[in-house]
Amino acid sequence: MIRAAFATGDGININRHFGIADRFDIYEIDIENKKYELVDTRRIDSYGVSLQHDDSLIDRLAEAIDDCNIVFSAKSGLHAKQALDGKLIQAVDVERKVEFVLDRVINSRVSILAPKYAEEKPRKKYGGSARKGSFENLQKRHPCLGGHSNVTAGRVHLPVSPVCNISCKFCTRAFNKSEIKPGVSSLVLKPEEAVETVRRAKELCPELTVVGIAGPGDTLANDQALKAFKLVKEEFPDLICCLSTNGFRLADKIDEIAKIGIETLTVTVNAVDPEIEAQINNFVIDEHGQKHEGIEGARMLIEKQLLGIRLAAEKGIVVKINSVLVPGINDKHIPEVAKVTSELGASILNIIPLIPQNEMKDIPAPTCADLEEVRTEAGKYLEVFRHCQHCRADSLGIPGKGKDLHSELYKDRKERTADTFSHG
């Protein structure tokens, strides 16, 4: 087994000189079984490399792929070859399609690697230090990613997503001005109203750093959220965009999410075992409008969630996992959720205590002791976020200050509920 890095701008062609590469796709190549697999995409700006010329640039680029045996780039100069050789990475200059080179490598009768470069190296997790560096930088400005920014940084949730495509047994969505819980909003905005709403939010909350969309339905069940994010990012490029989703359509939309420049995702994953998930979720509705119930729907949801998380992490997007703790159903299982999603590239886990309602109204909410026990076990695999405020879908303010400004933000708006506030 060897690991190869490809300097590519599009994931298809080897079209970057090593010294100015902004992305490396990492493949594991199994020569014996004649197969290969894309295991990582490393975006160099996430490593703190600005691609401005300086003497240490080449060394830092080499460090970004130091778990690889070989790197293919359009061109690598003498300094690059020396830096790579020092890390036992063989440099090959070639301008071809990535797939062409991979096929030649696995079908060649002669090893492409010189013996000294063939040593097996420890593999970095998905996203490697790029993911870690990006996460740590965002923690300083995002109140929902840990650290201490929950008492210094503000966030606004834009309620532009009324439609949902799954049916969680604990979910009751509503329109009102008083309840503090997810899925609740006083109104639904059109995407075109997002920019003016953020402008007003910045006046009310000068500490605003994050624009999020968390409902009141699912952000990817239709295109409303992505349209709003695109407009916001064009007007306020310095604000962090954060999208919350059940993950069912995440893999389908990940290219568009990355293109818009959305920096963080929150994906609600309540189980990675279909039998457990089926006890929490009634059904899913696919993009063709077909309903999938029970274990079949649960399996489909989990597969799509995990694929979306992996693809997001590969693109350098920071992923937070939300898991609703349901006593007697997934309380012993959440540590497994943490383990699996961490291996896929998630950076932090938020364990949310069940609010007894809807079909789960008779299940007691977990105690503080229950919550702490699960957090401790899950924390062995993934950092745990401990400051969740059960935010509304139209919230505004600094979460840790305990005052929500949503009523003031929308006080002059005529209440407008959604035409479609349902599953599907």
N, C-alpha and C positions, 0 to 999 in steps of 0.2 A: 504494500500500500504506500503510495506517495501522495504528497499534497502539492498542488500546483496553483500559483497565483497568475492571474491574467490582468494586464493593465488595459482596461476597457472603459469606454465612455457610455456604451449602450448595452453591455452584456452580450453582445453578438459578435463584435469585431475586436481584434487586438489592434487598437488604434491610438494608444497613448505612449509617448516616450516615458521611460521609467522616471526620469527626473521631474516630470510635470504631471504624473499620474494623479488623478483625483479619486480613483476608484480601483479596487482590486476585487475580482471575483475569485473565490477560493474553491477549488475542486479537489475531492479525494478520488484518486484513480486506483482501481483494483486491477492490476495488470493480469494477474492469474485468472480472474473470472471475467476479464474483458468488459468492465463496466466502470462508470464514473458517476459522481454525484456532486451537485453544487451544495456546499455546506455553509457558505458565508459570503456576504458582500460587505466589504470594508470601505466606507467613504472617508477619505483622508482628512477632510475638514473636521471630522469628529475627533480626530487624534490631536487636535491643536496645531495641525500643520496648515499654515495659511497659503502655501504654495508661492509665497514671496521668496525670492532668492536669498539664501544665507548659507553659510558654510556647513551647517548641521542638517540641512534639508534632506540630502541624500541618505544620511545615517538614520534619520527619523522615518523615512519611507521604508528603508530596509527593516527597521524595527517593527513596522506595522505588519510585516509578513514574515516575521522571524520563525514562525512555526511551519513554514513551507520548505520544500526541498528544491523547488525550481520556480522561476518566474519568467513568463513570456511577455515581452513588451515590444513595441514597434522599434525602439532604439534604446540602448543603454550605453552610456559613455564609460570611460576608464574609471572615474571616481565611483560610479555606480557599481561597476563590476567588482571593484576592490571592496566596497562596503558590503556587498552581497556575499562575496567570497568569505569575508570575515565571519559571516553568520552561517556559513555552509549552505548557501543558496546558489544554485546554478542559474546563470542569466542566459537567456536565449532571445535573440532579436528576430522577430518574424512579424509580418503583417498579413494575417489571415483571419478567417472566422474562427472563433473559439472552438466551435464544434468540429471543424476540420482538424485542428491540431489535436484535440482530444481523441478523435478516431484514429489518427496516425499513431499516437502514443500507445494506445491499447492494442493496436494491430501490428506494431513493429516487432520484428524478430530480434532486434538488438535494443538493449536498454538505452534510453536517451540520457540517463543519468550517469555521470562519472561516479566511480565507487565512493569517493569521499563525501558526495552530496546525498547518498542514499540512506543515511541514518534516519530512523524513525524519530519524530519529535513529538512532544506533548502538544495536543491540539487545544487551541483556545476555544472557549464557548462561543456560540453564535454572537456575533457583534464584537467579541473580544474587548479590548480596552477601549475601542471606539464607543461601544455601548456604555461602558462604565463612565468614561469621561463626559459624554453627553448628558447622562443621568445626573452626575454630580453638579454639572453646571446649571441644569434646569432646576435642581432642588433649591438653589439659592433664590429663584424667582417664582416658583410654582408652589402655592400653599398646600397642594394635595399630594406632594411627592416626598414628604418627610422633612427632616431638618427642622429649622425653626421659622421658616417663612410663612407658616400658617398664621402668625401674629403680625407679620409685616407686609405681606403681599396680598393684593386684592384680586378677586376674580368675578366675572359676570357670566351667567348662563343665559344664552339666547334661546327662548322657547320656539323653535321653528320646525320641530319634527313631531307632528301629531300622530303619525301612523306607526304601528308596530307589526312585526311579522312572527312573533312567538307569543305563547300564552303562559306566563309564569303564574303559578298558583298563589303566590304571595302578593301579586301586583294589583293595586287598585289605583288607577289614574283618575285625576279629578281637576276641575277648574275652581279655584277659590283663592282667597287672599290670606288665609290664616294658617293652614296646616304646613308644618315644616317636615317634609319628607319627599323622597324622589317621586317623580311622576306627577307632581302637582304644579300647576301654573295658573296665573290669573287670566292668561290670554295666549294666543298663538300668533307669532309674528310671521310676516312674509319675508323671504330672504332679502328683498330690496330694502327692508326697514332696518337691517342689521347694522349698517354703518352709522346711521343717525343714533341708534340705540347705544352703540359703543361710545360715540362721542359724548352723549349725555351721561353715560356711566362714568367716564373719565372725569367729568366735572364733579359728580357726586362722590367719587372715590378716586382721588389722585394717585393712590397707591396701586391702581389697577395694573396688573402684569399679564393676566391670563383671560382669554376669551374662550369659554367652553360651550359646547352644545351637548345637553344630556337629556333631551326629550322635548315634551313629555312622553313621546313614544320612542322608537329607535331611530338613531340618526342616519342609518343606512337603508332603512326600509323604503325611503324614496330619496330624491335628489335635493331636497330643500336645504339640508344642513351643509352639504358640500358647496352649493351655490352661495350660501351665506358666508362660509369660511373664505371662499375665493374673493368675495367683495371686501371682507374685513382685512384679509392679508394684503390686498392691494392698497388699502387706505392706511392701515396701521401695521407695517411690516415688522415693527419692533415688539409687538405683543405676541405672546405665545398662544398658539391655537391648540386646543385640547378637545378631542372628540371622544365621547363615551358611546359604547355600542354593546349589543349582546353578541356581536362577532359573527352572526350568521351570514352576512354579506361582506365581511371584511376582506376576504381573499379576492373577491370579485372587484372590489373598489380600491385596492391598495395602491395601484399605480396612480390613480387620480388623487388619492389622499397625499401621496408623496409629492406629486407634481404641484399641488396647491401650496405645499410647505407646512402642513400640519405637523407639529413637533412631537406631540404626545397623544397616546391613545389610552383609554381605559376600557378594558374588555371584561364583561361580567361572565365569569366561569364558575358555576356552582358545583360542577362535578366533571370528572373525566372518565367516569364509569356510566354507561348508558342506563343501567338498571337504577342507579341512584338519581341520575338526571331526570328520568321518567317520573320519579316521585315528586319532582319540583316543578316540572314544566309539562303542560298538557299536550302541546303540539307546536309545530313550526309550519310556516307557509313559504314555499319556495318562490323563486322569481317568476314562475309560470302560474302562480296562484293555487298550486296544489297543496293540500294539507297533508302533513305527515304526523301521525299521532304516536303516543306511547314510546316504546323502546326504539322503534324505527326512526321517529322524529328526533329522539334524544341522541341517537348515534350520529345522525346527520348533522345535528347542531354541534356536537363535540368535534367531529372531524373538521368542520368548517372553521370553528373557533381556533383550533390548534394550528391549522394551516395558516390562517390569517395572522396569528401571533408570530409565527416563524417568519413569514414574509415581511411583516412590519419590522421586526428586529433586524432582519437582513438589510433593510433599507435605512437603518440607523435611526428609526423612530423609537422613542422611549415608550415602553408598554407598562402600564399598571394593570394589575388584575384585581377586580372586585369579586368577592365571594360572599354570598348571603349565608350566614350561619343558621341552619335550621336544625334545632335540637332533635335528636333521634333519627335524622335522615342523613345529613352530610357532616355532622360535627366531628366524626372520626376520620372523615375522608378528605377534609380540606388540606391537611399536610401533603397528601398525594397530589392535589391540585397545585400546590406550591412547588413541589418537586418537578412535576412535568412541565409547567409553564416556565420555570426558571431555566430548565434545560433548553427550552425553545427561544429564550432571549428576554423574558420579562424581567423587569428591574425591581418591582416592589409589589406587595400584596396588601389590599385593604379588606379586612374581614368585617363585614357589616352584620350586626345582630338583627335577626328577623323582627319585623314589625308585624305582630299577629293581625291579619286581615284577610279578606277575600276567602279563598278555600283553606287558608291556614290560620283562620281566626281563632281556632281552638288549640293551637300549638303554643305553649308558653314561650315567651321571649327568653333567650339565653341570659343567664345571670352573668355578672361581672366575672365571677370565678370561671364559668364555662368559657367565656370569651378569652380570658387570659390563658387558660390551658391550651386552647386551640392556637392562639397566637404564638405561644412558646414553641409548640411542636412544628408549626408551619415555618416559624422563623429560623429553623435549622436549614431550610432550603432557600428562603427568599426573605429579603428585608420586609418587615411588616410596618405599615402605616397605622398610626394610632390616634389620629385626630379627626376622624370622619364626623361630619355634622349632619348627615342625612339631608343634604342640600336640595332645595326645590329646583325645578327645571327653569325658573326665572330668577334665581338668586343673584344678589349683588352685595359685595362688601369684602371685608377681611374675615375669613371664617373664624379665626381664633378670637376675634373681638366680640363675638356673640350677638352682633346687630346686623340684621339683614335689611338692605335698602331697596328691596324689590318693589315695595308699595310706593316709595317715593319716585323710583325710576319710571314707573308706569302710571303715575297718578293722573296724568293728562291724557292717557290713552283710553279710548273706548274699548271696553272688554269685547274681545272677539274670539269666540271658541272655534274649534276646527270643524270643517265640513266632514272630515273623516277622522273619528277618534276611536279606532277599533283595530283589531288584528287583521292584517291583510292589506 
